[in-house]
Amino acid sequence: MINGNYISDYEIPPGEYLEEVIESLGMSKGELANRIDRPPSKLSQIFNGSKAITEETALRLENAVGVDSNVWLGLQRRYDSAKRINKESAIIAKDKKKRKRYFNIYRSLQDVGEEEATDAREEKIKAVRRFFGVVDIESLPSINRYQPAFR
C-alpha cells in the first residue's frame, strides 16, 4: 500500500489518460466520439495533445466514461502549465547567452535599490525582464515608447 501524496514531474496530455480509460471500458475512439457527440477529428486532437479539453468536453466525458469533469480539467491545466514552464525554460536558456548584458543591468538595478542581491543567474534574468516588462532584452531598442513596469 502506498501512503502519502506523490506528484509526478512529468505531465502527460489528458488524451493519453483518456485512451487508457476507454481501453479499460472496452470502448473504441469512434464509439466515444459518438457518445459525446464530437467529430472524431476533434477527439483525435485531444488524444494527441494538440487540442485542450474544454469545460463542455469535460462534462461530456464525465457522462460518457464516469471520470469527474474536474479530473479532466485538472489534467489539462497541469499539462498546459508544464508546457508553459518548458517554454519559459527555453527562453531563459536562450537569454543565458546574453547574460553579460543582463547582469550589467541587474547590477545597476541593485545599485539603485530595485533588486536584492542573488547568485541565481535565472533569477537575475527574470528580474531584468520583469523590470522592463519585456520577454527578451533584445526587444528593448524596438520599443518606441519606453515605460518600465514599475510595481
Secondary structure, 3 states (H helix, E strand, C coil): CCCCCCCCCCCCCHHHHHHHHHHHCCCCHHHHHHHHCCCHHHHHHHHCCCCCCCHHHHHHHHHHHCCCHHHHHHHHHHHHHHHHHHHHHHHHHHHHCCHHHHHHHHHHHHHCCCCCCCCCHHHHHHHHHHHHCCCCHHHHHHCCCCCCCCC
